[in-house]
Amino acid sequence: MSVHLRFAARSDIGAVRRNNQDAGYAGPHLLVMADGMGGAAGGDTASSVTVSMLAALDDIHRAEDLLPLLRDAVTGAHDELVDMAERDRSLKGMGTTCIAILRSGNKLAMVHIGDSRAYLLRGDSLIQVTKDHTLVQYLVDHGQITPEEAENHPKKNVIMRALGDTEGEVELDESVREAVVGDRWLLCSDGLFGVVSNETIAHTMMHYQNLDKCADRLIELALAGGAPDNVTVVLADVLDDRDVTAATAPSTSPVVVGSAASLFHDGASNHLERTAVRSDADEPAAAVKRKWPARVAVIFGLLLLVGGGLFGGWFWTQSQYYVYAADGNVGIYRGVPQSVGPFDLSHLEERSTIRIDDLTDTAQRRLREPVTLSSRADAEQFVAELEERFLKDVTDEPTTEPTTEPASPSEDPTPPTQSGSGSQPGETP
């Protein structure tokens, strides 16, 4: 029996953080979740570089090659981050968690490091597949504290293992398992499970059959719980090929979210350039001369590839949207909030009538950084929700901000979320 993956991914900056240090990737053969850490742009860089290097694996491979490929890619990302931190002192101490699942046929290989999590929903049971590489988990494993005490432990965000500018070798948890039809996988940052209870996560995954709606709902639950950290979810359903028709066939276009969304193409291009460099210092001159015609052809091919990649990258940017401030109002922008030299990769499409100053403090904090979205419709819906749920009370009387809309009889009921604390400054998210 052959299987397919249907996938979705979402990421949100949350209500407190000033930038998004999470990155996620979902494709037909690969799922990745990375939660960066480090001051300034360090966390953004660590997570986006890791996702970019792993993204090259999203292809058909032999089952026996899955773990070696993942291991090499993750180790390569770690070495790259260490080199970057040595060259740029502002990146000192940056790092990232990483979970990656690579599929070949009905085999799934997974590597994991850090405190992001992989969950498996099988039937009505939600299973936490990964174990956190944290100090409190170590204390739980050795019987020094209980799991209940770990939930509110002051050192709950101290990570024992990570990629990046850290001491020691990369130590991954590795596994290979069957891709079982009907299974639903969730990779997520602690911005979700640190705020939303496992029971609520399980209920949502069971009752939202549409993956996009399920991903959106999980993000909403984290925001309703206060969202003290970035929150990212990567979802995938395992489908039987025999049940897939032309009308129901899952998309094969990868989804990239979070910090990697705008840096993905640049990171992939830079990686291509690095791997194309060779040295002829130790080769005989005659041998080098014979290779020149072939090398000219290779260089020409690379130029075409890079040119096509730039065009494809520009085309991709214009399929993205984000919401951000526009002269004091809420604006919808098309493109990505980046520039290349003097060229901006986005432009204002619509300036709403909503004034930033008229929004609640929570909403204003969210809009301190661009809120990236995957379509114009998503952007318009986000703005509509701001107007409906996050405008200040015009009477200036104290109000309680709604955390989530009550479910109607036709909607899936959702249990209340679990309060939790996010990463503290100086600790890993």
GIGIHU-V691796 format. One record per pair of residues at least 6 apart in sequence whose ideal C-beta (glycine too) atoms are under 8 Angstrom apart, sorted by the first residue. I is the first residue (numbers start at 1). GAP is how many residues later the second one is. D is the distance in Angstrom with one decimal. If there is no record, write none. Layout:
[[I/GAP/D] [I/GAP/D]]
This chain:
[[1/105/6.6] [1/180/7.5] [1/239/6.4] [1/240/7.4] [1/241/7.5] [2/103/6.5] [2/104/7.1] [2/238/8.0] [2/239/4.3] [3/100/8.0] [3/102/7.3] [3/103/5.0] [3/176/5.1] [3/178/6.2] [3/235/5.4] [3/236/6.2] [3/237/6.3] [3/238/6.4] [4/24/7.2] [4/234/7.8] [4/235/4.6] [4/237/6.0] [4/240/6.0] [4/245/7.7] [4/246/5.7] [5/23/5.9] [5/24/7.4] [5/26/7.8] [5/98/6.3] [5/174/7.9] [5/231/4.8] [5/232/7.0] [5/233/6.5] [5/234/7.2] [5/245/6.8] [6/205/6.1] [6/230/6.8] [6/231/4.5] [6/233/5.8] [6/244/3.8] [6/245/7.9] [7/19/3.9] [7/20/6.9] [7/21/7.5] [7/24/6.8] [7/204/6.9] [7/227/7.4] [7/228/6.5] [7/229/4.4] [7/230/7.7] [7/243/7.1] [7/244/8.0] [7/248/6.7] [8/18/6.4] [8/203/4.0] [8/204/4.9] [8/206/7.3] [8/207/4.6] [8/226/7.8] [8/227/4.9] [8/228/7.9] [8/247/6.7] [9/15/4.5] [9/16/7.0] [9/17/4.3] [9/206/6.7] [9/223/7.5] [9/224/6.8] [9/225/4.6] [9/226/7.1] [9/246/4.5] [9/247/7.6] [9/248/4.7] [10/14/7.8] [10/205/4.2] [10/206/6.3] [10/208/7.4] [10/209/5.1] [10/222/7.1] [10/223/5.5] [10/247/6.1] [11/9/6.2] [11/11/5.3] [11/12/7.6] [11/13/5.7] [11/208/7.9] [11/219/7.0] [11/220/7.1] [11/221/4.1] [11/222/7.8] [11/246/3.9] [11/247/3.8] [11/250/7.7] [11/361/7.5] [12/8/7.6] [12/179/8.0] [12/207/5.1] [12/210/7.3] [12/211/6.7] [12/215/7.0] [12/218/7.0] [12/219/5.2] [12/220/7.6] [12/354/8.0] [12/359/7.1] [13/6/6.9] [13/7/4.6] [13/217/5.8] [13/353/6.2] [13/356/5.4] [13/358/6.5] [14/177/5.9] [14/208/7.3] [14/209/7.3] [14/213/3.8] [14/214/6.6] [14/215/5.5] [14/216/5.2] [14/217/5.7] [14/352/7.4] [14/408/7.6] [15/208/6.5] [15/211/6.2] [15/212/4.2] [15/213/7.0] [15/347/4.9] [15/350/5.7] [15/351/5.9] [16/210/7.9] [16/211/6.9] [16/212/4.9] [16/213/7.2] [16/349/6.3] [16/406/6.9] [17/211/7.9] [17/212/6.3] [17/213/5.4] [17/412/7.6] [18/350/5.8] [18/351/6.1] [19/22/7.6] [19/24/7.8] [19/25/6.1] [19/240/7.8] [19/350/5.4] [20/24/7.2] [20/210/5.0] [20/238/5.2] [20/239/5.5] [20/349/6.9] [20/352/7.9] [21/14/6.8] [21/15/3.8] [21/16/6.8] [21/17/7.7] [21/22/3.2] [21/23/5.4] [21/25/7.8] [21/26/5.9] [21/209/5.8] [21/237/7.9] [21/238/6.1] [21/408/6.0] [22/11/7.8] [22/12/7.1] [22/13/5.3] [22/14/7.0] [22/25/6.2] [22/167/5.0] [22/169/7.0] [22/208/4.3] [22/209/7.3] [22/210/3.9] [22/235/7.9] [22/236/4.3] [22/237/6.6] [22/407/7.6] [23/9/7.7] [23/10/7.8] [23/11/4.7] [23/13/7.0] [23/24/3.8] [23/25/5.2] [23/27/7.2] [23/28/4.4] [23/73/8.0] [23/209/7.4] [23/233/7.8] [23/234/7.2] [23/235/4.2] [23/236/4.6] [23/237/3.8] [23/238/7.9] [24/8/6.6] [24/9/5.4] [24/10/7.5] [24/27/7.2] [24/163/7.3] [24/208/4.8] [24/209/7.4] [24/210/4.6] [24/231/7.8] [24/232/7.3] [24/233/4.5] [24/234/5.4] [24/236/7.4] [25/6/7.0] [25/7/4.1] [25/26/5.0] [25/29/7.0] [25/30/5.6] [25/33/7.7] [25/209/7.2] [25/229/6.4] [25/230/7.3] [25/231/5.5] [25/232/7.8] [25/235/6.7] [26/6/7.9] [26/208/5.1] [26/209/7.4] [26/210/6.6] [26/228/6.6] [26/229/4.6] [27/28/7.5] [27/31/4.0] [27/225/7.7] [27/227/3.8] [27/228/7.5] [28/30/6.9] [28/75/7.9] [28/222/7.4] [28/224/4.9] [28/226/7.8] [29/28/7.5] [29/29/5.1] [29/30/6.2] [29/31/6.8] [29/32/7.6] [29/73/6.4] [29/74/4.9] [29/75/7.5] [30/24/6.9] [30/25/7.0] [30/27/5.6] [30/28/4.0] [30/70/7.0] [30/71/7.1] [30/72/5.5] [30/73/7.3] [30/224/7.9] [31/68/7.9] [31/69/7.0] [31/70/4.5] [31/154/6.8] [31/156/5.7] [31/203/5.2] [31/205/5.6] [32/18/7.7] [32/19/5.3] [32/22/5.0] [32/23/7.3] [32/66/7.2] [32/67/7.1] [32/68/4.8] [32/69/7.9] [32/155/7.5] [32/202/7.1] [33/64/7.7] [33/65/7.4] [33/66/4.7] [33/67/7.9] [33/83/5.1] [33/85/7.9] [33/154/3.8] [33/155/6.6] [33/156/6.6] [33/199/6.4] [33/201/5.2] [34/12/7.4] [34/13/4.0] [34/14/8.0] [34/16/4.7] [34/17/5.5] [34/62/4.8] [34/63/6.2] [34/64/4.9] [34/65/7.8] [34/82/7.3] [34/226/7.8] [35/8/8.0] [35/12/6.5] [35/61/6.4] [35/62/4.5] [35/79/6.8] [35/80/7.6] [35/81/5.0] [35/154/4.3] [35/155/6.9] [35/156/7.9] [35/195/7.4] [35/197/7.3] [35/393/7.5] [35/394/5.6] [36/6/7.1] [36/7/3.1] [36/8/6.0] [36/9/7.2] [36/10/4.3] [36/11/3.5] [36/12/7.7] [36/58/7.0] [36/59/7.3] [36/60/4.4] [36/223/6.6] [36/393/7.5] [37/6/5.0] [37/9/7.1] [37/57/6.9] [37/58/5.2] [37/59/6.6] [37/122/7.7] [37/125/7.1] [37/127/7.8] [37/386/8.0] [37/390/7.8] [37/391/4.0] [37/392/6.0] [38/7/7.7] [38/8/6.2] [38/53/6.9] [38/55/5.5] [38/56/3.2] [38/57/6.3] [38/126/7.5] [38/127/7.8] [39/51/7.9] [39/54/7.2] [39/55/8.0] [40/50/5.8] [40/51/7.9] [41/49/7.7] [41/50/7.6] [42/48/7.4] [42/49/5.0] [42/50/7.8] [42/51/6.7] [42/52/3.1] [43/51/6.3] [43/53/7.0] [43/216/7.6] [43/386/7.1] [44/215/4.2] [44/219/7.7] [45/36/7.7] [45/39/6.9] [45/46/6.2] [45/49/6.2] [45/214/7.8] [46/35/5.5] [46/48/4.6] [46/49/5.6] [46/50/3.9] [46/117/7.0] [46/118/5.0] [47/49/4.6] [47/211/6.9] [47/212/5.1] [47/213/6.7] [48/210/7.8] [48/211/4.4] [48/212/4.1] [48/215/4.3] [48/216/7.1] [48/219/6.2] [49/28/6.1] [49/31/5.9] [49/32/6.2] [49/35/7.5] [49/214/8.0] [49/218/5.9] [50/24/7.5] [50/27/4.3] [50/31/7.5] [50/46/5.3] [50/48/5.5] [50/113/6.2] [51/205/7.1] [51/209/4.1] [51/213/7.1] [52/208/6.2] [52/211/7.0] [52/212/5.6] [52/215/3.3] [52/216/5.5] [52/219/6.7] [53/20/5.6] [53/23/5.8] [53/24/4.5] [53/27/6.9] [53/214/7.5] [53/218/6.2] [54/16/7.7] [54/19/5.0] [54/20/7.1] [54/23/6.9] [54/44/7.8] [54/46/5.4] [55/199/7.1] [55/201/7.6] [55/209/7.0] [55/213/6.7] [56/17/7.2] [56/212/7.2] [56/215/7.2] [57/12/5.5] [57/13/7.0] [57/16/5.8] [57/43/8.0] [57/45/5.8] [58/196/6.2] [60/44/7.2] [61/8/6.2] [61/41/7.1] [61/43/5.1] [62/42/6.3] [63/41/4.4] [63/42/6.4] [63/44/4.3] [63/46/7.9] [63/113/7.8] [65/39/7.6] [66/36/4.9] [66/37/7.9] [66/38/5.5] [66/41/6.6] [66/43/3.4] [66/110/6.8] [67/42/4.9] [67/44/7.3] [67/107/5.6] [67/109/6.5] [69/33/6.6] [70/30/5.6] [70/32/5.5] [70/39/6.0] [70/40/7.9] [70/41/4.6] [70/104/7.7] [71/40/6.5] [71/101/6.6] [71/103/7.2] [73/27/7.7] [74/24/6.1] [74/26/6.9] [74/37/5.8] [74/39/7.4] [74/89/6.7] [74/96/6.6] [74/98/6.4] [75/95/5.4] [77/21/7.5] [77/86/6.0] [78/85/4.5] [78/86/6.6] [78/92/4.9] [81/13/6.5] [81/14/7.1] [81/15/7.5] [81/82/6.2] [81/83/4.2] [81/84/6.3] [82/82/7.0] [82/83/5.8] [84/7/5.5] [84/10/7.9] [85/6/4.6] [85/7/5.4] [85/8/7.3] [85/9/6.0] [85/79/7.2] [85/80/3.9] [91/74/7.1] [92/73/6.1] [93/72/5.4] [94/70/5.3] [94/71/5.5] [95/64/8.0] [95/67/4.2] [95/68/5.9] [95/69/3.0] [95/70/6.1] [95/71/5.4] [95/333/7.3] [96/18/7.2] [96/66/6.4] [96/67/5.2] [96/68/5.8] [97/16/6.4] [97/17/2.5] [97/18/5.9] [97/19/4.3] [97/62/7.2] [97/65/6.0] [97/66/7.5] [97/92/7.7] [97/331/7.6] [98/13/7.3] [98/14/7.2] [98/15/5.4] [98/16/6.3] [98/18/7.4] [98/65/5.7] [99/11/7.0] [99/12/7.5] [99/13/4.9] [99/15/7.8] [99/17/5.3] [99/18/7.4] [99/19/5.3] [99/31/6.5] [99/88/5.1] [100/10/6.9] [100/11/5.4] [100/12/7.9] [101/7/5.5] [101/8/7.1] [101/9/4.8] [101/17/7.3] [101/84/6.9] [101/86/7.3] [101/135/7.8] [102/6/7.4] [102/7/5.1] [102/8/7.8] [103/6/7.9] [103/76/6.2] [105/74/7.9] [106/72/6.0] [106/73/4.6] [107/69/6.2] [107/70/7.7] [107/71/7.0] [107/72/6.7] [108/68/7.0] [108/69/5.5] [108/70/7.3] [108/71/4.9] [109/65/7.5] [109/66/7.3] [109/67/4.9] [110/8/6.6] [110/19/7.4] [110/20/8.0] [110/64/7.2] [110/65/5.2] [110/66/7.7] [110/67/7.6] [111/61/4.6] [111/62/6.9] [111/63/5.3] [112/6/6.8] [112/18/4.7] [112/60/6.6] [112/61/4.4] [112/62/7.9] [113/20/6.3] [113/48/5.1] [113/49/6.3] [113/50/6.2] [113/57/6.9] [113/58/7.0] [113/59/5.3] [113/60/7.1] [114/18/7.9] [114/19/5.6] [114/45/5.8] [114/47/6.4] [114/48/5.1] [114/49/7.6] [114/314/7.7] [115/17/4.4] [115/18/6.2] [115/19/5.0] [115/22/8.0] [115/42/7.7] [115/44/5.6] [115/75/5.9] [115/313/7.2] [116/14/7.6] [116/71/6.8] [116/72/6.7] [116/73/5.3] [116/74/6.9] [117/11/6.1] [117/12/7.8] [117/13/5.2] [117/15/7.1] [117/70/7.4] [117/71/5.9] [117/73/7.7] [117/76/5.9] [118/10/7.7] [118/11/4.4] [118/12/4.6] [118/67/6.8] [118/68/7.1] [118/69/5.3] [119/7/5.7] [119/8/6.7] [119/9/5.7] [119/10/6.5] [119/66/7.3] [119/67/4.3] [119/68/8.0] [119/69/7.3] [119/82/6.9] [119/86/7.9] [120/6/7.4] [120/7/4.7] [120/9/5.3] [120/63/6.1] [120/64/7.5] [120/65/5.9] [120/66/7.8] [121/6/7.8] [121/62/7.0] [121/63/4.2] [121/64/7.8] [121/65/7.1] [121/81/6.6] [121/84/4.7] [121/85/6.7] [122/58/6.9] [122/60/7.4] [122/61/5.5] [123/59/7.7] [124/78/7.7] [124/82/6.2] [125/77/7.9] [126/72/6.1] [126/75/6.5] [126/76/3.7] [126/79/6.9] [128/70/7.4] [129/46/7.9] [130/43/6.8] [131/6/6.3] [131/42/7.1] [133/26/6.1] [133/27/4.9] [133/28/4.0] [133/29/7.6] [133/40/7.9] [134/22/6.8] [134/23/7.4] [134/24/6.1] [134/25/5.7] [134/26/6.1] [135/20/5.1] [135/23/4.2] [135/24/7.9] [135/25/6.2] [136/9/6.8] [136/14/4.2] [136/17/4.7] [136/19/6.1] [136/20/5.0] [136/22/7.5] [137/13/7.1] [138/22/6.3] [139/6/4.7] [139/11/7.1] [139/14/7.7] [140/6/7.1] [140/7/5.7] [140/10/5.3] [145/8/6.7] [150/6/6.5] [151/269/7.4] [152/269/7.6] [156/265/7.8] [157/33/7.7] [157/266/4.8] [157/267/6.4] [157/270/4.1] [157/271/5.6] [157/272/7.6] [158/269/6.6] [158/270/7.5] [159/269/4.8] [161/10/5.5] [162/266/7.0] [163/7/6.5] [179/59/4.9] [180/58/6.1] [181/57/5.5] [181/58/6.7] [181/59/4.5] [182/56/6.6] [183/54/7.5] [183/55/4.6] [184/21/5.7] [184/51/6.9] [184/52/7.3] [184/53/5.3] [184/54/7.7] [185/50/6.9] [185/51/4.6] [185/52/7.9] [185/53/7.6] [186/15/7.3] [186/19/6.5] [186/32/7.9] [186/47/6.3] [186/48/7.3] [186/49/5.6] [187/46/7.3] [187/47/4.2] [188/30/7.6] [188/43/7.6] [188/44/6.5] [188/45/4.9] [188/46/7.2] [189/40/7.2] [189/41/6.3] [189/42/6.2] [189/43/4.7] [189/240/7.0] [190/39/6.4] [190/232/7.4] [190/233/7.2] [190/239/6.6] [191/31/5.9] [191/36/6.7] [191/37/7.8] [191/38/3.9] [191/39/5.0] [191/40/3.3] [191/41/6.7] [191/231/6.7] [191/238/7.0] [192/9/7.2] [192/26/6.1] [192/29/7.9] [192/30/5.2] [192/39/5.2] [192/40/7.6] [192/41/6.1] [193/8/6.9] [194/34/7.8] [194/35/6.6] [194/226/4.4] [194/227/7.0] [194/228/5.9] [195/26/7.7] [195/27/5.1] [195/30/3.8] [195/31/6.4] [195/32/6.7] [195/33/7.2] [195/34/7.9] [195/36/7.7] [195/222/6.4] [195/223/6.9] [195/224/7.1] [195/225/4.6] [195/227/7.4] [196/22/7.2] [196/25/4.8] [196/26/5.8] [196/29/6.0] [196/221/4.9] [196/222/6.2] [196/224/8.0] [197/218/7.5] [197/220/6.6] [197/221/3.5] [199/216/6.0] [200/21/6.3] [200/214/6.5] [200/215/5.0] [200/216/7.3] [200/217/5.6] [200/218/6.9] [201/17/6.9] [203/209/7.9] [203/211/6.1] [203/212/5.7] [204/10/6.3] [204/13/5.3] [204/14/5.9] [204/17/6.8] [204/208/7.8] [204/210/6.3] [205/9/6.2] [205/30/7.9] [207/205/3.7] [207/207/7.8] [208/6/3.7] [208/9/5.6] [208/204/6.5] [211/24/5.0] [211/25/7.8] [211/26/6.3] [214/21/6.1] [215/18/5.2] [215/20/5.4] [217/197/7.6] [218/13/7.9] [218/15/4.9] [219/12/5.9] [219/14/6.6] [220/184/6.3] [221/183/7.0] [221/193/7.2] [221/196/5.3] [222/9/4.1] [222/195/7.9] [223/8/7.5] [224/179/3.7] [224/180/4.2] [224/193/6.0] [225/178/7.2] [225/192/4.3] [225/193/7.2] [225/194/6.3] [225/195/7.1] [226/193/7.3] [227/195/7.8] [228/193/6.4] [228/194/3.1] [228/195/7.6] [229/193/3.6] [229/194/5.4] [229/200/5.0] [230/28/7.2] [230/199/6.1] [232/25/6.4] [232/26/5.4] [239/11/6.8] [244/6/7.4] [255/119/7.3] [256/8/4.9] [257/115/7.3] [257/117/8.0] [260/7/7.5] [261/59/7.1] [261/75/6.8] [261/111/5.6] [262/55/8.0] [262/74/4.3] [262/75/6.6] [262/76/4.7] [262/83/7.8] [262/110/7.6] [263/75/7.9] [265/44/6.9] [265/47/7.9] [265/48/3.9] [265/51/6.9] [266/47/8.0] [268/41/7.6] [269/37/6.5] [269/40/5.9] [269/41/7.9] [269/44/7.8] [272/30/7.6] [272/33/7.5] [272/34/7.3] [272/37/7.9] [276/26/6.1] [280/8/4.9] [314/31/7.7] [317/18/5.0] [317/19/4.8] [317/21/7.9] [317/28/4.8] [317/29/7.4] [318/16/6.4] [318/17/5.9] [320/14/7.5] [320/15/6.2] [320/16/5.2] [320/52/6.7] [320/53/7.7] [320/54/6.8] [321/11/6.4] [321/12/6.6] [321/13/5.7] [321/14/7.8] [321/28/7.7] [321/51/7.6] [321/52/5.0] [321/53/7.4] [321/54/6.4] [321/55/5.5] [321/57/6.9] [321/58/4.3] [322/10/7.9] [322/11/5.2] [322/13/7.9] [322/14/7.2] [322/15/5.8] [322/24/7.2] [322/48/4.2] [322/49/5.9] [322/50/4.6] [322/51/6.2] [322/57/7.1] [323/7/6.4] [323/8/7.1] [323/9/5.9] [323/10/7.4] [323/44/7.1] [323/47/7.0] [323/48/4.6] [323/50/6.8] [323/56/5.6] [323/59/5.4] [323/60/6.2] [324/7/6.0] [324/9/6.0] [324/13/6.8] [324/43/6.5] [324/45/7.8] [324/46/4.3] [324/47/7.1] [325/6/6.6] [325/31/5.5] [325/42/6.0] [326/7/7.8] [326/22/5.5] [326/25/4.6] [327/24/6.9] [328/27/6.1] [328/28/5.9] [328/29/7.3] [329/22/5.1] [329/23/5.8] [329/24/6.9] [329/25/6.2] [329/26/5.8] [329/27/6.7] [330/21/7.8] [330/22/4.6] [330/24/4.4] [330/25/7.9] [330/26/6.5] [330/29/7.8] [330/37/7.0] [330/53/5.8] [330/56/6.3] [331/17/5.3] [331/18/7.9] [331/19/6.7] [331/20/4.8] [331/21/6.8] [332/16/7.6] [332/17/5.1] [332/18/4.4] [332/19/8.0] [332/20/7.3] [332/44/7.3] [332/47/4.7] [332/48/6.9] [332/51/6.5] [333/13/4.7] [333/14/6.7] [333/15/5.5] [333/16/6.3] [333/37/7.3] [334/12/6.2] [334/13/6.0] [334/15/4.8] [334/42/7.4] [335/9/7.5] [335/10/4.8] [335/11/2.9] [335/12/6.3] [336/9/5.1] [336/10/5.9] [336/36/7.3] [337/8/7.8] [337/9/6.0] [337/33/4.2] [337/35/7.5] [338/7/4.9] [338/8/7.6] [339/6/6.1] [349/27/7.5] [352/31/5.4] [352/35/7.7] [354/29/6.9] [354/32/6.1] [354/33/5.5] [354/37/7.4] [356/8/6.2] [356/11/6.4] [357/7/7.9] [358/33/5.7] [358/34/5.8] [359/8/7.4] [359/27/6.4] [359/31/5.3] [359/32/6.4] [359/33/6.8] [360/30/4.9] [360/31/7.3] [360/32/5.8] [360/41/5.7] [362/28/6.8] [362/39/6.4] [363/23/5.8] [363/27/3.8] [371/11/6.5] [373/6/4.8] [373/9/6.2] [389/12/7.4] [389/13/5.6] [389/16/7.9] [390/11/7.0] [392/7/7.8] [393/6/4.4] [403/14/7.7] [404/10/7.5] [404/13/7.9] [407/6/4.9] [407/7/6.2] [422/7/7.0] [423/6/4.0]]
